[in-house]
Amino acid sequence: MSLLQSLVLLLSLMLFACGDAGEQRVDTTAVQEEMAQREPKRVMPEDITEAAYRQGGSMAQQMISLVIKQYQEEKPAIEFTAYLQSQSVHTFAGDATVHWIPVSTQANDLPGKEQQILEAYRYSQQQRQELINNVQRIGEDTLLYTHPVMLNDSLRTSLSLPADTEETLLGMWSIYFPKKTIIQDM
């Protein structure tokens, strides 16, 4: 075989190995973005807590909206505050576990952290202090987000209640998040 024939054969093999010109090329930008997303990130504890506040707040708002909608559809003969005290909500949202804890719940019927937080909400209400959402670490792998539910102007409007209805603590949403889920969603 001559040198020219060898070069033609080598060139033909190289073109054949490179594939057809009509084949789809890899988008290197998309591949780089995907690699960046999969790259390990350093997450600070305060970032995890902030993310738990965001996710928990959103979930608590969705849950109270569902309870209001259910109340309005059922049209029970009792007022909303009594209705909420009779509710027992225990559900799952993704990897989170959601509990509704009415203010009338006996503290002894709750796990330690929930018991302490409900007592703190009751005390704060008696002292006429603002009730705020809370995030607590439960062990190494779980975060507990709590959200007090008050009969406030927003809730009165949603339920078409009179404006002079006393503002009162109705209960709290208690949402357990696996720490891993919070981090993955960041």
C-alpha positions in Angstrom: 0.0 0.0 0.0 1.3 3.4 -0.9 1.7 6.3 1.5 -1.1 8.1 -0.3 -3.4 5.2 0.1 -2.5 4.8 3.8 -3.3 8.6 4.4 -6.6 8.3 2.5 -7.5 5.2 4.6 -6.5 7.0 7.9 -8.4 10.1 6.9 -11.5 8.0 6.1 -11.3 6.2 9.4 -11.0 9.5 11.3 -14.1 10.9 9.5 -16.0 7.7 10.1 -15.0 7.8 13.9 -16.2 11.4 14.2 -19.7 10.5 13.2 -22.2 11.9 10.8 -22.4 15.6 10.4 -26.2 15.3 11.1 -25.7 13.8 14.6 -26.7 15.9 17.6 -23.8 17.6 19.4 -23.5 17.8 23.2 -24.4 21.2 24.6 -21.4 21.9 26.7 -23.0 24.8 28.5 -25.8 22.6 29.8 -23.3 20.0 30.8 -21.3 22.5 32.8 -24.5 23.9 34.5 -25.5 20.3 35.5 -22.0 19.6 36.9 -22.1 22.9 38.9 -25.5 21.9 40.4 -24.2 18.5 41.4 -21.0 20.0 42.9 -20.9 19.7 46.7 -21.8 22.9 48.4 -21.0 24.1 51.8 -24.2 24.9 53.7 -24.0 26.9 56.9 -26.4 26.1 59.8 -28.1 29.5 59.5 -28.8 28.8 55.8 -30.5 25.6 56.7 -32.6 27.3 59.4 -33.6 30.1 57.1 -34.6 27.6 54.4 -36.7 25.7 57.1 -38.5 29.0 57.9 -39.3 29.6 54.3 -40.5 26.0 53.6 -42.4 25.7 56.9 -44.1 29.1 56.5 -45.3 28.2 53.0 -46.5 24.8 54.1 -48.3 26.2 57.2 -50.1 28.8 55.0 -51.2 26.1 52.6 -52.5 24.0 55.5 -54.5 26.7 57.1 -56.0 27.6 53.7 -57.0 23.9 53.3 -58.6 23.9 56.7 -60.5 27.1 56.0 -61.7 25.7 52.7 -62.8 22.5 54.3 -64.7 24.4 57.0 -66.5 26.5 54.4 -67.4 23.5 52.4 -68.7 21.5 55.4 -70.5 24.4 56.9 -70.7 22.9 60.3 -73.0 24.2 63.0 -70.1 25.2 65.2 -68.0 28.4 65.0 -64.6 28.2 63.4 -62.6 28.3 66.7 -64.5 25.3 68.1 -64.2 23.6 64.7 -60.4 24.0 64.8 -60.2 22.6 68.4 -62.0 19.4 67.2 -59.6 18.9 64.2 -56.9 16.3 64.2 -54.6 16.8 61.2 -51.7 14.5 60.7 -50.4 14.3 57.2 -47.3 14.1 55.0 -46.1 16.6 52.5 -43.1 15.2 50.6 -40.7 14.2 53.3 -42.3 16.5 55.9 -44.7 15.3 58.6 -47.4 17.9 59.5 -49.5 18.0 62.7 -52.2 20.4 63.7 -52.1 21.0 67.5 -55.1 22.8 68.8 -54.5 25.2 71.7 -56.8 23.0 73.9 -54.4 20.0 73.6 -53.1 18.9 77.0 -49.3 19.5 77.2 -48.9 15.9 78.5 -50.2 14.6 75.2 -47.3 16.1 73.2 -43.7 15.2 72.7 -41.2 17.3 74.7 -40.3 20.1 72.2 -43.9 20.6 71.0 -45.1 20.7 74.6 -42.5 23.4 75.4 -43.3 25.4 72.3 -47.1 25.3 72.9 -46.6 26.3 76.5 -44.4 29.2 75.3 -47.1 30.3 72.8 -49.8 30.2 75.5 -47.6 32.2 77.9 -46.7 34.8 75.2 -50.4 35.2 74.4 -51.2 35.8 78.1 -48.5 38.4 78.3 -49.8 40.0 75.1 -46.5 39.4 73.3 -46.2 38.7 69.6 -46.3 35.0 68.7 -43.7 34.1 66.1 -42.7 31.1 64.0 -40.0 28.9 65.4 -37.4 26.4 64.2 -35.8 23.9 66.5 -33.3 21.2 65.8 -34.4 17.7 66.9 -31.4 15.5 67.1 -28.9 15.7 64.2 -31.2 14.9 61.4 -34.5 16.7 61.9 -35.8 20.3 62.1 -39.1 21.2 63.8 -40.9 24.2 62.4 -43.8 25.5 64.4 -46.3 28.2 63.3 -48.8 29.7 65.7 -52.3 30.3 64.3 -54.1 33.3 65.6 -57.6 34.5 65.0 -56.4 37.7 63.4 -57.7 40.2 60.8 -56.6 38.0 57.9 -58.4 35.0 59.2 -61.5 37.0 60.2 -61.7 38.3 56.6 -61.3 34.8 55.2 -64.1 33.5 57.4 -66.3 36.6 57.2 -66.2 37.0 61.0 -67.0 40.3 62.8 -64.0 42.6 63.3 -64.6 42.7 67.1 -64.0 38.9 67.4 -61.3 38.5 70.1 -57.8 37.8 68.8 -56.8 34.5 70.3 -54.4 31.6 69.8 -56.1 28.7 68.0 -53.2 26.3 67.9 -50.1 25.6 66.0 -48.8 23.8 63.0 -46.0 21.5 63.8 -43.9 20.4 60.8 -41.0 18.0 61.0 -38.5 18.2 58.2 -35.6 15.9 57.6 -32.5 18.1 57.5 -31.4 16.3 54.3 -34.6 17.4 52.5 -34.1 21.0 53.5 -30.5 20.9 52.2 -31.5 19.2 48.9 -34.1 21.9 48.2 -31.7 24.7 48.7 
